[in-house]
Amino acid sequence: MKRSWVVFLLLAVVLIAALNTGRDLYYHLTYVLLATIVFSFLWTWGSIHWLKLERQTRSRRSQVGKVAEERFMVRNTGFFPKLWLEVRDHSDFPGHYASRVVSTLGPFRQRGWAVKTICRRRGRFTLGPITLTSGDPFGLFKMRRHLSPTSTVIVYPATIELPAFAQPQGQLPGGEAMRRRTHYVTTNVAGVREYAPGDSFNRIHWPSTARTGRLIVKEFELDPTADIWLFLDMQREVQAGSAWETVPTREGPALLWKERPRLELDPTTEEYGVTIAASLARHFIRLDRAIGLIAYGQHREMAQADRGDRQLTKFLEILAVIKARGRIPIGDVVAVEASHFSRDTTAVVVTPSTDEGLAEALRSLGRRGIRAIVVLIEASTFGPAKSSLTLLAELIASDIPAYLVKCGQPLEEALSQTRQALS
């Protein structure tokens, strides 16, 4: 039985005794108990009012393996002290423990703390809401106050260095420039135009500026390198493995961690595929290659081929929230989507599929002059699944470079050992 109900029961007994006997002792006890209840209730009510809570998130974006940081500040804006205050955070951010119990918060005083969380899972997560709970010195009452405003944080998938990944052939026939204007500075000048706000000064064509008396800038065409298209297999039926359950770890405050834990992906083909796709995107963008993305997850996802940091951010935004809920086999996706690709385009396929129809689709691309590279995730090492060695052998026989990735194998190691036919 709660302590408050015991007091109420005792008050009822003492009141009945006072009315029946008329003795002053019972009346005095009644007054004391009644005053205690009123005092405790008012104290509890005041403990969760005249409070201000500030929540500051350093960044709304982070990445698996990196640290997300938040700072909290609770202020007592009233004249009465708060004996204790529980700040309970209801965020769904894995491993994010922002709840605190603040003791003895004096009038017009404040208390703050920082929370650092190692991001272990990609996705879009909600920060908040928060519940404030407090009570009276006697423990008779407990009240809660809900602060409903929330915000979101997006965690990008991890990326790794791929120093030994195969370099796709990308020269267009004859080495001619692509007739497509771009905002990047390349070696191919297409013409000049008047300066527009936002143009960088290294684009200014000074001879034309001096001749016309107006700022004139150069326009460029893309370098003679063909596009790279990344196909990520998000078909539900071909995935294997199961994610780790989120288990609270209390290794000590994150502020005291001297070393970050080694990156460990969930043992699922989905997470391995997403991480590989993100790493390949960063790898090719660093090489100043134009890369696009096609994936059939919850729905069709497509990012047109482009280059630069903005393109990498677009990739990571898509890969952070994509789920393996597709229904179309990767071979059919490649056959349909690659029908409009130009010659000398490179298609990089990341898949745990064992469907030999993929090899036929890629051979069809090869006959059109489109090169293919396959990153094959061995699903049988993640759980009960068919071995992909037959498909690997068929890819090698078709002279299609392939990489084999197994569960627990470092990705930088797996993606440096290409499997292809011996010449």
Secondary structure, DSSP 8 states (H G I E B T S, - for coil): --HHHHHHHHHHHHHHHHHHH--HHHHHHHHHHHHHHHHHHHHHHHHTSSEEEEEEES-SEEETTSEEEEEEEEEE-SSS-EEEEEEEE----TT----EEEEEE-TT-EEEEEEEEE--S-EEEEE--EEEEEE-TTS--EEEEEE---EEEEEE------TTS-----B-GGG---S-EESS--SEEEEEEE--TT--GGGB-HHHHHHHSS-EEEEEE--SB--EEEEE--BGGG--B---------SS-GGG-SS-------SBHHHHHHHHHHHHHHHHHHTT--EEEEEESSSEEEEEEE-SHHHHHHHHHHHHH--S-B-S-HHHHHHHHGGG--TT-EEEEEE----THHHHHHHHHHHTT-EEEEEEE-GGGTSS---SHHHHHHHHHTT--EEEE-TTS-HHHHTT-EE----
